[in-house]
Amino acid sequence: MTGIGWIGSLIIGALAGWIAEKIMKSDQGLFMNIVLGIVGAVVLNWLLVAVFGTTLGGWIGQLIVAAAGACLLIFTVRLLRQKNLR
């Protein structure tokens, strides 16, 4: 999350994690929401830059990217858990 800073990253991470939690109907705590939001933003920003050469900028753009990335992480974890249960 370039140019947003640490406090902005925490705020966006918490909001993005909360949004992903609601979209994916998952039950996480505040700390996990922040972690999912920040890690989701890093992962999806990396993918967007690798594929398209750019990413969404600004607070709103990064919130969208972080929420989508957090949803992707929740989906991946659920998929891996299902495979391990079989």
N, C-alpha and C positions, 0 to 999 in steps of 0.2 A: 504494500500500500504506500506507494511513493508519494511524498509531499503531504501526508496527512498527520504524521507524528504519532507518538505513542498513545497519548490520551485519545486522539481521534480514532486510532486503530482499535483501542479497547471499546470505545462507544459503538463504532460500526460493527465490531465483532460481536458484541453483546446483542445489538439489534438484529443483526443478520442471523445469529444463532437462534434467537427467539422466533424470528420469522420462519426459519427452517423447521424449528420444533413444531410450530403450528401447522405448517404445510404438510409435514411428514407424519403428523400425529404421534410425536415422540415425546417422552417425558425426561427432560434433562434439567440439570440445575443451572444456576447462573454461571458458575465457573465453566461448566462444560459448554454452555452456549457461547461464551467468549472464545474458548479454545476452538470450537467448531467453526465459528465465524471467521476467525483469523486464519486458521489453517485452510479453510475452504476458500478464502480469498487468495491466499498464496498459491494454492493448487490451480484454481481456475484462471487466475491471472497468468500463471506460467503457461497453461494450455492455450489461452487466447493469444498470447504473444508468439508461442511456437507455431500455431496454425495460421493466424491472421496477421501477425506482426505488430499488433497493437491491442490495447485493452480499453475499457471504459474509464474515463477520467472523472475526477471530482468526487464529492461525498456521495451523491446519489448513485453515480455509476459504480463506485466501489461497494456501496451497500447492496446493489443488485448482484454484482459479481460475487460478493461474499455470501449472500443468502443462497444463490444458486450453487456455489461451491460447497456450502454446508449441507444442502440437500443431497448433493452428489456423494458426500462423505457418509451421511446417514444411510443412504441407499446401498452404498458399497459395504458398509459394516453389516447391514441386515443380510445382504446377499452372502457374505462370507460366513456369517453365523448359521445360515440355513444349510450351507454346504458342509459345515463341520458337524451339524446335527445328524446328517444322513449317514 
